[in-house]
């Protein structure tokens, strides 16, 4: 079961495949998404939207609240039982919101849900344990520890051998390259994985 969450960051430029997915649209994302993708549910405080969205929201949240619209949507999707979540429009514009959106990936991972933030430039997700990348040969991939140091048990299919430990606060792990159709590594500790769109020759 897959859910899609649309956020009011940098509009996503490519097509969004919403087949077999439930689509949550948060507040101002409606302005860029309404003609791009089917929307099943709108939610938020609508403080950055000048029109009533379709479908109309079942609930309008106060603008002064403890959670962002994106976190409310993420929690709804998790509570509804979706095991895979794609987030679009979560990059660009306000950097503080972008950092917050990365933390949504952490929250989803803690709940056992694979959430991927898809921007115009990369796919980003948080994970631990065995991590596999399929069909990404030639892509630049960066791996950073998320929350604390992360220990690498093994890795295969990358140009650079990963270090035994990704140290929190270090940039080691930036700009590796996938060299195989199926690449994988195993971690003790959570990491953020960035799969960049452009291909490079390794």
KAWOPE-V528376 format. One record per residue. RES is the residue in three letters. OMEGA is omega in radians with two decimals (NA if undefined). BURIAL is b if it has 9 or more other C-alpha atoms within 8 Angstrom, else e. D_CENTER is the distance of its C-alpha to the mean C-alpha in Angstrom with 1 decimal. Layout:
res->RES omega->OMEGA burial->BURIAL d_center->D_CENTER
res->RES omega->OMEGA burial->BURIAL d_center->D_CENTER
//
This chain:
res->UNK omega->-3.07 burial->e d_center->16.5
res->UNK omega->3.02 burial->b d_center->13.3
res->UNK omega->3.06 burial->b d_center->12.0
res->UNK omega->3.10 burial->b d_center->10.4
res->UNK omega->-3.14 burial->b d_center->9.6
res->UNK omega->-3.08 burial->b d_center->10.9
res->UNK omega->-3.04 burial->b d_center->11.1
res->UNK omega->3.01 burial->b d_center->13.9
res->UNK omega->3.10 burial->b d_center->12.7
res->UNK omega->-3.13 burial->b d_center->13.5
res->UNK omega->3.12 burial->b d_center->14.3
res->UNK omega->-2.97 burial->e d_center->12.7
res->UNK omega->-3.05 burial->e d_center->15.8
res->UNK omega->3.10 burial->e d_center->15.7
res->UNK omega->3.07 burial->e d_center->16.3
res->UNK omega->-3.14 burial->e d_center->14.0
res->UNK omega->-3.12 burial->e d_center->15.4
res->UNK omega->3.11 burial->b d_center->15.8
res->UNK omega->-3.13 burial->e d_center->18.5
res->UNK omega->3.12 burial->e d_center->18.7
res->UNK omega->3.02 burial->b d_center->15.8
res->UNK omega->-3.00 burial->b d_center->16.1
res->UNK omega->3.03 burial->b d_center->14.8
res->UNK omega->3.10 burial->b d_center->14.4
res->UNK omega->-3.06 burial->b d_center->15.1
res->UNK omega->2.91 burial->b d_center->15.0
res->UNK omega->-3.01 burial->b d_center->18.1
res->UNK omega->3.08 burial->b d_center->18.4
res->UNK omega->-3.13 burial->b d_center->15.7
res->UNK omega->-3.09 burial->b d_center->18.6
res->UNK omega->-3.12 burial->e d_center->20.5
res->UNK omega->-3.02 burial->b d_center->18.3
res->UNK omega->-2.96 burial->b d_center->17.2
res->UNK omega->3.12 burial->b d_center->20.6
res->UNK omega->-3.06 burial->e d_center->22.1
res->UNK omega->-2.99 burial->e d_center->19.1
res->UNK omega->3.07 burial->b d_center->17.9
res->UNK omega->3.13 burial->e d_center->19.5
res->UNK omega->-3.11 burial->b d_center->18.7
res->UNK omega->-3.05 burial->b d_center->19.7
res->UNK omega->3.06 burial->b d_center->19.3
res->UNK omega->3.13 burial->b d_center->19.2
res->UNK omega->3.13 burial->b d_center->18.8
res->UNK omega->3.08 burial->b d_center->19.1
res->UNK omega->3.08 burial->b d_center->22.0
res->UNK omega->3.09 burial->b d_center->22.3
res->UNK omega->-3.14 burial->e d_center->23.6
res->UNK omega->-3.14 burial->e d_center->22.1
res->UNK omega->-3.06 burial->b d_center->23.3
res->UNK omega->3.14 burial->e d_center->26.9
res->UNK omega->3.08 burial->e d_center->27.2
res->UNK omega->-3.07 burial->e d_center->27.0
res->UNK omega->3.05 burial->e d_center->24.1
res->UNK omega->-0.02 burial->e d_center->24.8
res->UNK omega->3.13 burial->e d_center->24.5
res->UNK omega->-3.11 burial->e d_center->25.7
res->UNK omega->3.06 burial->b d_center->23.8
res->UNK omega->-3.13 burial->e d_center->25.4
res->UNK omega->3.05 burial->e d_center->24.9
res->UNK omega->-3.09 burial->b d_center->24.6
res->UNK omega->3.09 burial->e d_center->23.4
res->UNK omega->-3.13 burial->e d_center->25.3
res->UNK omega->3.07 burial->e d_center->24.0
res->UNK omega->-3.07 burial->e d_center->24.9
res->UNK omega->-3.05 burial->e d_center->22.7
res->UNK omega->-3.04 burial->e d_center->21.0
res->UNK omega->3.02 burial->e d_center->17.5
res->UNK omega->3.08 burial->e d_center->15.3
res->UNK omega->3.13 burial->b d_center->15.0
res->UNK omega->3.12 burial->b d_center->11.2
res->UNK omega->3.08 burial->b d_center->12.2
res->UNK omega->3.13 burial->b d_center->15.1
res->UNK omega->3.13 burial->b d_center->13.2
res->UNK omega->-3.13 burial->b d_center->10.9
res->UNK omega->3.09 burial->e d_center->14.2
res->UNK omega->-3.12 burial->e d_center->16.0
res->UNK omega->3.13 burial->b d_center->13.8
res->UNK omega->-3.13 burial->b d_center->14.2
res->UNK omega->3.10 burial->e d_center->17.9
res->UNK omega->3.05 burial->e d_center->18.4
res->UNK omega->3.13 burial->e d_center->17.7
res->UNK omega->-3.08 burial->b d_center->14.6
res->UNK omega->3.12 burial->b d_center->13.6
res->UNK omega->-3.10 burial->b d_center->10.6
res->UNK omega->3.03 burial->b d_center->8.0
res->UNK omega->-3.10 burial->b d_center->6.2
res->UNK omega->3.13 burial->b d_center->5.3
res->UNK omega->3.13 burial->b d_center->7.6
res->UNK omega->-3.08 burial->b d_center->9.7
res->UNK omega->3.13 burial->b d_center->7.6
res->UNK omega->3.08 burial->b d_center->9.3
res->UNK omega->-3.11 burial->b d_center->13.1
res->UNK omega->-3.04 burial->e d_center->15.9
res->UNK omega->-3.10 burial->e d_center->15.9
res->UNK omega->3.12 burial->e d_center->14.7
res->UNK omega->3.08 burial->e d_center->15.1
res->UNK omega->3.11 burial->e d_center->12.7
res->UNK omega->3.10 burial->b d_center->10.1
res->UNK omega->3.08 burial->e d_center->11.1
res->UNK omega->3.14 burial->e d_center->11.0
res->UNK omega->3.04 burial->b d_center->7.4
res->UNK omega->3.11 burial->b d_center->6.8
res->UNK omega->3.02 burial->e d_center->9.4
res->UNK omega->3.08 burial->b d_center->7.9
res->UNK omega->3.10 burial->b d_center->5.8
res->UNK omega->-3.12 burial->b d_center->9.5
res->UNK omega->3.13 burial->e d_center->11.1
res->UNK omega->-3.14 burial->b d_center->9.6
res->UNK omega->3.10 burial->b d_center->10.7
res->UNK omega->3.12 burial->e d_center->13.9
res->UNK omega->3.14 burial->e d_center->14.6
res->UNK omega->-3.11 burial->e d_center->14.3
res->UNK omega->3.10 burial->b d_center->11.4
res->UNK omega->3.08 burial->b d_center->8.8
res->UNK omega->-3.14 burial->b d_center->5.4
res->UNK omega->3.05 burial->b d_center->3.1
res->UNK omega->-3.09 burial->b d_center->1.8
res->UNK omega->3.09 burial->b d_center->5.5
res->UNK omega->3.09 burial->b d_center->8.1
res->UNK omega->-3.01 burial->e d_center->11.8
res->UNK omega->-3.03 burial->e d_center->12.0
res->UNK omega->2.92 burial->b d_center->9.3
res->UNK omega->-3.05 burial->b d_center->6.6
res->UNK omega->3.07 burial->b d_center->4.9
res->UNK omega->3.08 burial->b d_center->5.2
res->UNK omega->-3.11 burial->b d_center->8.0
res->UNK omega->2.98 burial->b d_center->11.2
res->UNK omega->-3.04 burial->b d_center->14.9
res->UNK omega->3.13 burial->b d_center->18.0
res->UNK omega->-3.11 burial->e d_center->18.3
res->UNK omega->-3.11 burial->b d_center->15.3
res->UNK omega->3.05 burial->e d_center->16.1
res->UNK omega->-3.10 burial->b d_center->15.2
res->UNK omega->3.10 burial->e d_center->17.3
res->UNK omega->-3.11 burial->e d_center->18.3
res->UNK omega->-3.11 burial->b d_center->16.8
res->UNK omega->-3.13 burial->b d_center->20.3
res->UNK omega->-3.13 burial->b d_center->20.9
res->UNK omega->2.99 burial->b d_center->17.4
res->UNK omega->-3.11 burial->b d_center->16.9
res->UNK omega->3.05 burial->b d_center->14.7
res->UNK omega->3.13 burial->b d_center->14.3
res->UNK omega->3.12 burial->b d_center->14.1
res->UNK omega->3.07 burial->b d_center->14.6
res->UNK omega->-3.06 burial->b d_center->15.7
res->UNK omega->3.10 burial->b d_center->13.8
res->UNK omega->3.11 burial->e d_center->16.4
res->UNK omega->3.11 burial->b d_center->19.4
res->UNK omega->3.09 burial->b d_center->20.9
res->UNK omega->-3.11 burial->b d_center->19.6
res->UNK omega->-3.13 burial->b d_center->22.3
res->UNK omega->-3.13 burial->b d_center->22.1
res->UNK omega->3.09 burial->b d_center->24.4
res->UNK omega->3.05 burial->e d_center->24.4
res->UNK omega->-3.11 burial->b d_center->22.7
res->UNK omega->3.06 burial->e d_center->23.7
res->UNK omega->3.13 burial->b d_center->23.0
res->UNK omega->-3.12 burial->b d_center->22.1
res->UNK omega->3.12 burial->b d_center->24.4
res->UNK omega->3.03 burial->e d_center->24.5
res->UNK omega->3.13 burial->e d_center->25.2
res->UNK omega->3.13 burial->e d_center->22.8
res->UNK omega->3.09 burial->e d_center->24.6
res->UNK omega->-3.10 burial->e d_center->25.7
res->UNK omega->2.93 burial->e d_center->23.7
res->UNK omega->-3.07 burial->b d_center->20.7
res->UNK omega->3.12 burial->b d_center->22.2
res->UNK omega->-3.09 burial->b d_center->20.2
res->UNK omega->3.10 burial->e d_center->21.1
res->UNK omega->3.11 burial->e d_center->21.8
res->UNK omega->3.12 burial->e d_center->20.2
res->UNK omega->-3.05 burial->e d_center->21.4
res->UNK omega->3.11 burial->b d_center->18.8
res->UNK omega->2.99 burial->b d_center->17.8
res->UNK omega->2.89 burial->e d_center->18.5
res->UNK omega->-3.13 burial->b d_center->19.5
res->UNK omega->3.08 burial->b d_center->20.0
res->UNK omega->-3.08 burial->b d_center->19.7
res->UNK omega->-3.10 burial->b d_center->23.3
res->UNK omega->3.10 burial->b d_center->23.3
res->UNK omega->3.07 burial->b d_center->22.1
res->UNK omega->3.12 burial->b d_center->21.0
res->UNK omega->-3.13 burial->b d_center->19.9
res->UNK omega->2.97 burial->b d_center->19.1
res->UNK omega->-3.11 burial->b d_center->19.4
res->UNK omega->-3.10 burial->b d_center->20.0
res->UNK omega->2.81 burial->b d_center->19.2
res->UNK omega->-3.01 burial->b d_center->20.8
res->UNK omega->-3.05 burial->b d_center->18.4
res->UNK omega->3.09 burial->b d_center->14.6
res->UNK omega->2.93 burial->b d_center->12.9
res->UNK omega->3.14 burial->b d_center->9.8
res->UNK omega->3.11 burial->b d_center->9.8
res->UNK omega->3.07 burial->b d_center->9.5
res->UNK omega->-3.06 burial->b d_center->10.9
res->UNK omega->-3.03 burial->b d_center->12.7
res->UNK omega->-3.02 burial->b d_center->14.1
res->UNK omega->3.08 burial->e d_center->17.7
res->UNK omega->3.08 burial->e d_center->20.0
res->UNK omega->3.08 burial->e d_center->22.6
res->UNK omega->-3.08 burial->e d_center->25.8
res->UNK omega->NA burial->e d_center->26.0
//
